[in-house]
């Protein structure tokens, strides 16, 4: 199981919690497991084609999955998957 860290902006979709334990061998499987437990979060993370939305960043431990294998990035038991919405400002 991976520990999924949920940002404040998405906590309403998961009952207000900041972390969840989710099974999955890849980021895709972890996100699918998260969405099966909390269906309202899928549309906030993935587009209609099932790809990660541009403004959503996902890290396995401290590595951005976009610099690894994207949604196919392996997740080992005990690793931390962090979901972070992009922040813009000026």
Buried (B, 14 or more C-beta within 10 A) or exposed (E): BBBBBBEEEBEEBBEEEEEBEBEBEBBBBBBBBBBEEBEEBBEBBBEEEEEBEEEBBBBBEEEBBEEEEBBEBEBEEEBBBBBBBEEEEE
